[in-house]
Amino acid sequence: MKAEDTNKFDLQELLAKLQDLDFENVGGWPTPIKIGAAVIVFAVVIGLGYMFSITDLNNQRDRAESSERTLMQQLEQKAHRAHHLDQYRAQLAEMEETFGSLLQQLPRETEVPGLLEDITHTGLGSGLEFDRIELAAETEREFYAELPIQIIVRGDYHGFGAFVSGVAGLPRIVTLHDFSIVPAQQGSNERLLRMNVTAKTYRYASSPSSAPAPQADQRRRR
């Protein structure tokens, strides 16, 4: 008998035995089939173990690596801050000094009339005529209070520019808002213009507000 016929016969015999297997009587299976079944079961267990255990461990490892990178970044940031701690302290001291200097530029209540005089002199020196300069109601903010000053002046564009520049150069903090420029008189041939502007100065809000300063309404001519 040829080898091919022998192999064919053995394969057919094996298939026949597999078809005759009684799964309720595994102990009665032939030894080669028991060994093959054990190998298959072992391979399935290993595969399921890898799927449920090894994969989960890999996920845990990935999360741990991500957490490690985050912690390393935080450590680098803290190390950088610790290395520059003296520089930060110097910057903080400089900021406190600058803040104190700015606070000194905020007028106290008793200085507001003097500030009104400074603004008036600045306008007159710029060739403007004052129709009105008066304090409005104070507005409280979180850390400071706004003291609006309503101003109406007459003049030309050059005078307005000089006035704005002069107010910006005052030793106290004064900002200008809500500009409105119209002809001084409707239908008039005069070249004068009227500017309505709100100047704001500020008071540090840590101290309690005192009684509001009296309003000043001045009408001046060149």
C-alpha positions, 0 to 999 in steps of 0.5 A: 500500500502506498504512503498516500493511501495510508495517510488517507486511510488514517485521516478518514479513520480519525474523522470517523472517530471524531464523529463518534465521540461522546461529549458526555463521556470525555474520559472514554476518548482516545488518548491522542484526542484527549491530548489534542483537546487539552492543547486546544483548551489551553490555547483558548485559555491563553487567548482569553487570558491575554484578551482580558488580563494582558490587555487590561494591564497594557491599558493600566500601563498606558494610564500610568505612563500618561500620569507619569508624563503629567507629573513630570511636567508639573515637577519641571514647572515647580522646579522652574518656579523654585529656581526663579523664586528670588526673581519672583520675589524681586518682581513682587517687591517692584510691583508693590512699589509701583502700586504704592506709587500709583496709589499716591497719584490718586487724590484724597477727598481734600485734594479734589478742589485742587485737581479741579483748579489744575484742570481749569488752569490747563484749559485756560493755558490751552486757550479754551473758555470754560462753560462748565466744570463740576463734579458728578456722583461718585461711582464705587468699584471693587477696589477703587471709586471713580470721581467723574468731572463734567467739563464743557469748554469752547475753543478750536481743535488745537486748543482741545489737543493741547488741553488733552495733552496737558491733562494727561501730564498732570501729576494725578491720574486723570482719564478723559471719556465720552468726547463730544465736539459740536459747533459752539453756536448753531448757524454761527459763522464763528469758528469756535467749537464746543467740547463736552468731555468727562474727566475721571479721577480715582480714589482708592476704596480701602478708606471710607468715603467722606462727604462729597466735595462741593460742586464747582461751576465755573464760567471763565473767559480768555 
